[in-house]
Each structure stands twice: as structure tokens, then as C-alpha cells.
Amino acid sequence: MVLLFKIGFLDVTWVDLVDIGLVSVLLYQVYKLIRGSIAVNIFLGILALYLVYLIVRAAQMELLATILGQFMGVGVLAMIILFQPEIRKFLLVIGRSTEFRENFFRNIAQWRQSYTDEFDVREVIEAVKTLKGTRTGALIVFSRDTELKFYAETGEPLDAEVTKSLLLSIFNKNSPLHDGAVIIYKGRIKAARCVLPVSENDNLPPHFGMRHRSAVGMSEATDTLVLAVSEETGRVILARNGKYLRGLKLKQVEHRILDYFHHTEPANWEDLTEEETRELRSSAA
């Protein structure tokens, strides 16, 4: 190896610089992934402890290095236990962005189209319009790839066609199924009254209740699009990849749902498209 320079007792080569750069990028990406959650404090604590361990070992402080080494020995197992949700989210993000996944699903795009065409999104929009008008809380999960069996099993199985009347019946305040989420997969309601994971993101607005936090949390944990209707205000939000949009018109909500099923979503999903921006400005004028 070509020696670049020395720092005290350390010999630094160009490979060391590349190594440090790659580790820095990796740590920054992990930090961005968990930023805003309580896991970031645990992550920074473990990182600080590991840096102390490296300094102590480099300084040849044998006793302290041995003690800290015992903690580092079980560090991988501890991180898997502590960061289970974040690791799952990290792997999900990687899986979404890989070229393999894009090529694979491009090959079965025709099969996808066959069932998304059978899904009449207007039935959902008409139901949401009524729910907004009556200020009835609702939570709807759209899945295009997976059946979400783990979450569906927490509720009541239905396997019914998506219709406005059925959605209104489920979310009626007197219905035993209204408290929870509806999961829609392959154009059918797979289950109702489903329990969803709640987001731990500290940056969410303080007025977000459990329904909205569950919508964001489900979008963080799975590759789904989640729609929530507020019981207090009747406002609608859409959650995707841990991001959310609010203030959309029903026509825009319909476009977003169709974009999700047909894989035509904008790169920066949380940003409004030019068409949506024009529609909001014209409605405000």
C-alpha cells in the first residue's frame, strides 16, 4: 500500500481514505433513514461507544479495550434487536431502488395491468367524498405487490369487491369494523378492522392523531399507499414511503392512487406535480 502520511502512530494510505469515505456515506444514509425517530438517539449512542472503543484499542489501553470489546462482541445482535423496524425499512428501501426489482416487475407489468384495470378507483373516491362530508374517520391501505397477510390477519377477513356502499358501511361509526384499517389488494377488500404500525417520527404535526400516524407508519413499514380521512376535520391525507400529502382535491387523490398502481409516481412523491399545483392555485383564486 502507498503511504500517504502519518498521524502519530497511525499510517494512513489512500485505501484508508476510501474506506473512511464509504463508511461516512453509509452512516449518513442510515442517519437519514432513522432521523426523526427515537432510534436516532440509540444509534448515536452506539456509534459514540464504538468510536471510543477504536480510540482505546489504538492507544493500546488493554484493560479498557477488553471491557469495551465485550460490549462490541454482542453489538451486532443488540443492533438487530433494537433496530428491527429500521433494518426492515432499510432493506425495503434498497429493494425498491434496485435494478433487479425494476426489471423483474417490468416483465410482469402486463399481469399487473390485468387486475388493476378491474379496480374501480371511483368507488373509493365517491366513498371518500361522503366520508369527508360527514367527517367520518377512515383508513384505507392500497397494496399492489403483496397481500399483507400479517396485517390482514389482525382484522376481519372479507375478500369482497370494492364498492362505495361497502366502504361506507365499514367505516360507519356504529359498525363493529369501523375502528381500524381496510386493506385493498388486487382490486378487492381483503380485510377490515386491521391494526397498523404507528409511526415514531417526531417531525409529524402535533395535531396528527393515531389514524394519521398509523397511515404514515404503515407507509414506512411496507410498499403501500395509505389514505386517511380525519374524523375531526374531514381532511384527507395520502401517505407513501413515510411521506404524506394533505390538502389534495379528490381528483388529485384519484390520480395519485392510479399512479401508484400503474407505477407512474413522480420521483419526489411528496412534491406536488405541476398539474396539481395549477389546480390548487385555480381553486384558491
C-alpha positions, 0 to 999 in steps of 0.5 A: 500500500502507498503511504500517504502520511502519518498521524502519530502512530497511525499510517494512513494510505489512500485505501484508508481514505476510501474506506473512511469515505464509504463508511461516512456515506453509509452512516449518513444514509442510515442517519437519514433513514432513522432521523426523526425517530427515537432510534436516532438517539440509540444509534448515536449512542452506539456509534459514540461507544464504538468510536471510543472503543477504536480510540482505546484499542489504538492507544493500546489501553488493554484493560479498557479495550477488553471491557469495551470489546465485550460490549462490541462482541454482542453489538451486532445482535443488540443492533438487530434487536433494537433496530428491527423496524429500521433494518426492515425499512432499510432493506425495503428501501434498497429493494425498491431502488434496485435494478433487479426489482425494476426489471423483474416487475417490468416483465410482469407489468402486463399481469399487473395491468390485468387486475388493476384495470378491474379496480374501480378507483371511483368507488373509493373516491365517491366513498371518500367524498361522503366520508369527508362530508360527514367527517367520518374517520377512515383508513384505507391501505392500497397494496399492489405487490403483496397481500399483507397477510400479517396485517390482514390477519389482525382484522376481519377477513372479507375478500369482497369487491370494492364498492362505495356502499361497502366502504361506507358501511365499514367505516360507519361509526356504529359498525363493529369494523369501523375502528381500524384499517381496510386493506385493498389488494388486487382490486378487492377488500381483503380485510377490515378492522386491521391494526397498523404500525404507528409511526415514531417520527417526531417531525409529524404535526402535533395535531396528527392523531393515531389514524394519521400516524398509523397511515404514515407508519404503515407507509414506512413499514411496507410498499403501500399507499395509505389514505386517511380521512380525519374524523375531526376535520374531514381532511384527507391525507395520502401517505407513501414511503413515510411521506404524506400529502394533505390538502389534495382535491379528490381528483388529485387523490384519484390520480395519485392512487392510479399512479401508484398502481400503474407505477407512474409516481413522480420521483419526489412523491411528496412534491406536488406535480405541476398539474396539481399545483395549477389546480390548487392555485385555480381553486384558491383564486 
